[in-house]
Amino acid sequence: MSFLAPLYLLGGLAIALPILFHLIRRTPKSDLTFSSLMFLEETPPKLTRRSRLDHLPLLLLRILALALLAIAFARPLLRSATTVPLAGARERVVIVIDTSASMKRNNLWSQATEKLRSILKKVDPQDELALIAFDSLARPIIGFESEMSTTEKCEYANLIIDDKTLSPSWHSTDLSQALQLAADIASEETAERSVSTTTRIVLISDLQSGSNSSQLQGYAWPENVAVDAVGLSTPASANASAEILVSNRDLEQTDQNDVRVRVTNAKESAKSQFAVAWDTASGKTRNDLTTAIDVDALNNAVPVQVLPGQSRIVRMPIATPPAECLILSGDDHSFDNRWYITKPKPTNQAIWFYGKTSDRPKQAPYFFLSQVPLGDSIHQIKTELVQTWPASGPPNVADVPVIILSEPLTLDSPVWLQDYMTEGGRIIVLLTKRDQQEAMTQSVRTISGDESFDVREAELDEYAMMSEIDFSSPLFAPLDDPKFNDFTKVRFWSTREIHEFDDQWHTLAAFDTQAPAILSRKIGKGSLFLLASSWHPDESQLALSSKFVPMMNGLLRAPRDSSSTSSLFVGDTGDQYTEPGVYEKEDGTSVAVNLHPSESDTTPLEVDWLDRLNVPIWDTNDSISDDTSPDTPDAARQLRDRELESSQSLWRLLLIVALGLLGIETILAKVQTRQA
C-alpha cells in the first residue's frame, strides 16, 4: 500500500490519548465516618496498579478508529500486480484543433500550433492519440485505428503543420459537431485498448461566441470522457463587420440608388468609430483577404459609429460604376471586413404573344399585355406579336422566357413547344375562343401530353369570381399580403369549364363555382399555365384591376429568378468555393461568396460554457496542455498515482469503517456504564 499524503500518518500518534485516559483512575481523597457503620468490622479497599488497563474492548475500538482516520487522510492506494506499470500505462488523448476563419486573427494560429506541438511532446509513446480538425465540418486527421505508432502520429502532425496542410480555412465554426465526434472517438472500444486510466479531449480553439455549440445540449455525453479546453486569445479585441441587407435578386429588381448596410461591433471591442466604402478591384482579385485596406483612400467612404456589442444600419450609396466588394475599416481584425455582391448584367428579353390582329386592337389581350411595364433598369423586356412561327427553331429560353397562346395550334405550328418547356420556358394558354374550343382543347392535349383534357363553355348566372388562390405560386406571390390579396372586385363575365384533366395539373386558383380558373403543369424545367378565361374587358375585369401588373411581373420574373445569381456562404456548396469573393460560373453568370456572419462574433465564450452544456471538465492541474506542468518521470508517476487513488477511493471506505467503530464504541460504553 502507498500513500499520496504520508505526513497525515503522524496523526496516528493520537492513539496514545485513549491509552493515557484509560490509565487515569480516581482514588479516595479522605475518610468520612458514618454512625450507622460504627459496629461493623472495617475492611480495607482493594487497590490495583496504575499500569493496569481496564475496559480493553473500548480501548481497542478507540485506537482502531483513530488509526483508520489517520490512514484515510493519508490517501492510500493499492498497487497490485494487475495494475499496469507506468511504462505500460495508456492514455487516450483526442486533440481537437479549430481551423475556422476566426483563427486567422493576428497570431491565433501560431498560438494554436505551438500548443499542439507542446501537447505532442508530452504524449507518451504508449498512449493512444487521435487528431481532429474542425471548422463548419469536423475532419478526423489521425485516428486511434491508424497503423502508425504514437511517435509516428506525432511526427505526422508536426509535418502537416510545417507544410501548411493543416491551416485555417474560410469556413464558419461548428463546435458541437467537433466535440460530438471527438467524444464518440474517445469512448469507442478498440482491439488494442488495454487498461486506460484516463480519456480526455484537448480542445484548442479561440472559443468565440459565434461558434455553434447549442447542439451539445441534447447530446448524451459518454462517461469518463472530459474536455480540457485550451483557450487562445489576442490582445487586439476590437472587431467589427459589415453586411449588406439586400440579396442579389433584390439588387437586380430595385431602382434605388442605395442599399442598407448593417455594421456590427463585437461586445469586447475597444473601438466604436468605423468606415465603410466600395472597392471595385478587391472583388476581382481576392489576393489577400486578411490584409487591411485603407478605406480613406477609396471613394464614397461613409463613417459609422457603433458602440461595443451593438449593430447599426446605414444607407450606403451604390457605387458608379457598380462595385462588387464592400469594405470596412477601423477595427483590429481584417479577416471579416469584406462583403461581396454581384451586380446582374443588363439583358434584353422578349415575350412572344401568339395570336391574330383584332378589329378592336385596344380591346384585345395583346394590347393590355403590351402596356404592362415588365422591364426594369437592368432587364429590358418587350412584348412581340407573333402571327407566324419562325422557321429557325425554338428560341433561347434566356431570350424568350414566356410564350402566350391565344390561338389554337395549326398544322404548321412548331413541334418544339414541349422541348422549349423542358429547357425552362413557360407557355400560357388563354382559353378565350368560344368557336374554337375543340381546337384549343386539342392544342392543350398536344402541348401537355394529357389526352384526357377536356373543356366546355361555362354557364354563368351573371359573373364569376376567383377564390382558393395559391399565393405560393409565382403568379400570385407578389400579392401575398392582406393588403393586396382581395380578388372579390375582379369579375369574370365569360369563362370556360375545365372538367376533365389528370392529376399532374395543379390548381392555382378556382372560380366560386369550384371550377378551375388557373391550372399549372410542370414540364421539365418549365411550366404550362392554363387560364379558363382572359384578362381583356370582353372576358373579365382582370386587365383593368390593380392585380394584373403584379401577376404578370410575378409570372414573367420567375424564370429569371431561377437562374439569377445569389449570395452564398463559404461551405454552402462543399469545396466548390473555398474563400470569399466573386466567382464566374460556367453559364457566364456570377456568384458572390461571403464569410458567414457568425464568424465575426469573436467575443470569447463565458468561462462556464462547458458546465452549462453538462460537459465534464478536465482538472487543469492534471492538464497535459499546461506548458508549465512538469514532464519528468517522477511527476508523471505522481500524476498516475493521483489518478489511481481517485479511481480506488479507499479513503471513503476507511472513513465509513471508522464511523462504524465509533458507533459501536458509543453503544458499548453506555452499556458498561449502566452495569457499573
Secondary structure as GFF3:
##gff-version 3
##sequence-region A 1 676
A	DSSP	beta_strand	2	3	.	.	.	ID=ss1
A	DSSP	three_ten_helix	6	15	.	.	.	ID=ss2
A	DSSP	alpha_helix	16	23	.	.	.	ID=ss3
A	DSSP	three_ten_helix	35	37	.	.	.	ID=ss4
A	DSSP	alpha_helix	56	73	.	.	.	ID=ss5
A	DSSP	beta_strand	76	77	.	.	.	ID=ss6
A	DSSP	three_ten_helix	86	88	.	.	.	ID=ss7
A	DSSP	beta_strand	90	98	.	.	.	ID=ss8
A	DSSP	three_ten_helix	101	104	.	.	.	ID=ss9
A	DSSP	alpha_helix	108	122	.	.	.	ID=ss10
A	DSSP	beta_strand	128	134	.	.	.	ID=ss11
A	DSSP	beta_strand	138	142	.	.	.	ID=ss12
A	DSSP	alpha_helix	150	162	.	.	.	ID=ss13
A	DSSP	alpha_helix	175	187	.	.	.	ID=ss14
A	DSSP	beta_strand	196	205	.	.	.	ID=ss15
A	DSSP	three_ten_helix	214	218	.	.	.	ID=ss16
A	DSSP	beta_strand	226	231	.	.	.	ID=ss17
A	DSSP	beta_strand	240	244	.	.	.	ID=ss18
A	DSSP	alpha_helix	248	253	.	.	.	ID=ss19
A	DSSP	beta_strand	258	265	.	.	.	ID=ss20
A	DSSP	beta_strand	273	278	.	.	.	ID=ss21
A	DSSP	alpha_helix	282	285	.	.	.	ID=ss22
A	DSSP	three_ten_helix	295	297	.	.	.	ID=ss23
A	DSSP	beta_strand	302	305	.	.	.	ID=ss24
A	DSSP	beta_strand	311	317	.	.	.	ID=ss25
A	DSSP	beta_strand	325	329	.	.	.	ID=ss26
A	DSSP	beta_strand	338	340	.	.	.	ID=ss27
A	DSSP	beta_strand	347	354	.	.	.	ID=ss28
A	DSSP	three_ten_helix	361	363	.	.	.	ID=ss29
A	DSSP	alpha_helix	365	370	.	.	.	ID=ss30
A	DSSP	beta_strand	379	386	.	.	.	ID=ss31
A	DSSP	beta_strand	402	405	.	.	.	ID=ss32
A	DSSP	alpha_helix	417	422	.	.	.	ID=ss33
A	DSSP	beta_strand	426	430	.	.	.	ID=ss34
A	DSSP	three_ten_helix	434	436	.	.	.	ID=ss35
A	DSSP	alpha_helix	437	448	.	.	.	ID=ss36
A	DSSP	beta_strand	454	457	.	.	.	ID=ss37
A	DSSP	beta_strand	464	467	.	.	.	ID=ss38
A	DSSP	three_ten_helix	477	479	.	.	.	ID=ss39
A	DSSP	beta_strand	491	492	.	.	.	ID=ss40
A	DSSP	beta_strand	496	500	.	.	.	ID=ss41
A	DSSP	beta_strand	505	511	.	.	.	ID=ss42
A	DSSP	beta_strand	516	523	.	.	.	ID=ss43
A	DSSP	beta_strand	526	531	.	.	.	ID=ss44
A	DSSP	three_ten_helix	542	544	.	.	.	ID=ss45
A	DSSP	alpha_helix	548	563	.	.	.	ID=ss46
A	DSSP	beta_strand	567	569	.	.	.	ID=ss47
A	DSSP	beta_strand	581	584	.	.	.	ID=ss48
A	DSSP	beta_strand	590	594	.	.	.	ID=ss49
A	DSSP	three_ten_helix	597	600	.	.	.	ID=ss50
A	DSSP	alpha_helix	609	612	.	.	.	ID=ss51
A	DSSP	three_ten_helix	620	622	.	.	.	ID=ss52
A	DSSP	alpha_helix	633	648	.	.	.	ID=ss53
A	DSSP	alpha_helix	650	675	.	.	.	ID=ss54
###
